[in-house]
Amino acid sequence: MTCTEFLALLDDLIDDTVTAEIRAEIEHHMHKCEHCEVIFNTTRKTIEIYRSHEIFDLPPGLRERLHAAIMARCKKGC
């Protein structure tokens, strides 16, 4: 399995709609590919946080720096 094939199956993997055979191939690929493993774990965790409706307050300094960085990037053209 390639990383491109992995990415094409990521939604189905997260939705748990892949066959056992495909799941085994994906898991084998993730054991060899740290990049895809990170993508899977990060995507899954992001969805879990979104679904839980948890609100995370950022420290004031971090919030201001993040906002300034986003605005600076948008002014340059995203």
ZADRENMI-694031 format. One record per residue (C-alpha): residue number from 1; residue in one letter; x, y, z. Coordinates in nm, 3 decimals. Layout:
N
+-----+------+---------+---------+---------+
:  nr : rest :       u :       v :       w :
+-----+------+---------+---------+---------+
: NUM :    a :       X :       Y :       Z :
...
+-----+------+---------+---------+---------+
***
This chain:
78
+-----+------+---------+---------+---------+
:  nr : rest :       u :       v :       w :
+-----+------+---------+---------+---------+
:   1 :    m :   0.000 :   0.000 :   0.000 :
:   2 :    t :   0.121 :   0.349 :  -0.082 :
:   3 :    c :   0.062 :   0.666 :   0.115 :
:   4 :    t :  -0.172 :   0.787 :  -0.161 :
:   5 :    e :  -0.379 :   0.469 :  -0.131 :
:   6 :    f :  -0.381 :   0.511 :   0.246 :
:   7 :    l :  -0.511 :   0.868 :   0.218 :
:   8 :    a :  -0.782 :   0.756 :  -0.025 :
:   9 :    l :  -0.905 :   0.506 :   0.236 :
:  10 :    l :  -0.866 :   0.727 :   0.543 :
:  11 :    d :  -1.232 :   0.834 :   0.561 :
:  12 :    d :  -1.352 :   0.476 :   0.529 :
:  13 :    l :  -1.103 :   0.364 :   0.792 :
:  14 :    i :  -1.219 :   0.627 :   1.038 :
:  15 :    d :  -1.584 :   0.547 :   0.962 :
:  16 :    d :  -1.501 :   0.178 :   1.013 :
:  17 :    t :  -1.644 :   0.075 :   0.676 :
:  18 :    v :  -1.338 :  -0.107 :   0.538 :
:  19 :    t :  -1.315 :  -0.483 :   0.513 :
:  20 :    a :  -1.098 :  -0.676 :   0.755 :
:  21 :    e :  -0.853 :  -0.742 :   0.470 :
:  22 :    i :  -0.821 :  -0.373 :   0.383 :
:  23 :    r :  -0.790 :  -0.282 :   0.752 :
:  24 :    a :  -0.502 :  -0.529 :   0.785 :
:  25 :    e :  -0.328 :  -0.373 :   0.482 :
:  26 :    i :  -0.375 :  -0.024 :   0.624 :
:  27 :    e :  -0.247 :  -0.124 :   0.967 :
:  28 :    h :   0.055 :  -0.293 :   0.809 :
:  29 :    h :   0.128 :   0.025 :   0.614 :
:  30 :    m :   0.095 :   0.243 :   0.925 :
:  31 :    h :   0.341 :   0.021 :   1.113 :
:  32 :    k :   0.597 :   0.095 :   0.841 :
:  33 :    c :   0.501 :   0.459 :   0.775 :
:  34 :    e :   0.516 :   0.697 :   1.068 :
:  35 :    h :   0.380 :   0.982 :   0.854 :
:  36 :    c :   0.054 :   0.799 :   0.778 :
:  37 :    e :   0.023 :   0.684 :   1.138 :
:  38 :    v :   0.045 :   1.045 :   1.254 :
:  39 :    i :  -0.213 :   1.152 :   0.994 :
:  40 :    f :  -0.452 :   0.881 :   1.109 :
:  41 :    n :  -0.411 :   0.954 :   1.480 :
:  42 :    t :  -0.435 :   1.331 :   1.435 :
:  43 :    t :  -0.741 :   1.309 :   1.212 :
:  44 :    r :  -0.916 :   1.067 :   1.446 :
:  45 :    k :  -0.840 :   1.282 :   1.751 :
:  46 :    t :  -0.958 :   1.599 :   1.574 :
:  47 :    i :  -1.288 :   1.433 :   1.491 :
:  48 :    e :  -1.327 :   1.309 :   1.849 :
:  49 :    i :  -1.268 :   1.659 :   1.987 :
:  50 :    y :  -1.510 :   1.812 :   1.738 :
:  51 :    r :  -1.780 :   1.558 :   1.820 :
:  52 :    s :  -1.739 :   1.604 :   2.194 :
:  53 :    h :  -1.804 :   1.978 :   2.162 :
:  54 :    e :  -1.525 :   2.047 :   2.408 :
:  55 :    i :  -1.415 :   2.408 :   2.415 :
:  56 :    f :  -1.052 :   2.471 :   2.483 :
:  57 :    d :  -0.954 :   2.813 :   2.607 :
:  58 :    l :  -0.619 :   2.933 :   2.486 :
:  59 :    p :  -0.399 :   3.139 :   2.714 :
:  60 :    p :  -0.439 :   3.509 :   2.625 :
:  61 :    g :  -0.083 :   3.547 :   2.497 :
:  62 :    l :  -0.109 :   3.242 :   2.274 :
:  63 :    r :  -0.447 :   3.347 :   2.139 :
:  64 :    e :  -0.311 :   3.690 :   2.042 :
:  65 :    r :   0.003 :   3.546 :   1.876 :
:  66 :    l :  -0.199 :   3.290 :   1.686 :
:  67 :    h :  -0.447 :   3.550 :   1.566 :
:  68 :    a :  -0.164 :   3.783 :   1.456 :
:  69 :    a :   0.010 :   3.500 :   1.269 :
:  70 :    i :  -0.311 :   3.402 :   1.089 :
:  71 :    m :  -0.386 :   3.761 :   0.992 :
:  72 :    a :  -0.028 :   3.817 :   0.869 :
:  73 :    r :  -0.048 :   3.503 :   0.658 :
:  74 :    c :  -0.383 :   3.604 :   0.511 :
:  75 :    k :  -0.252 :   3.949 :   0.421 :
:  76 :    k :   0.033 :   3.782 :   0.226 :
:  77 :    g :  -0.219 :   3.566 :   0.044 :
:  78 :    c :  -0.296 :   3.218 :   0.168 :
+-----+------+---------+---------+---------+
***
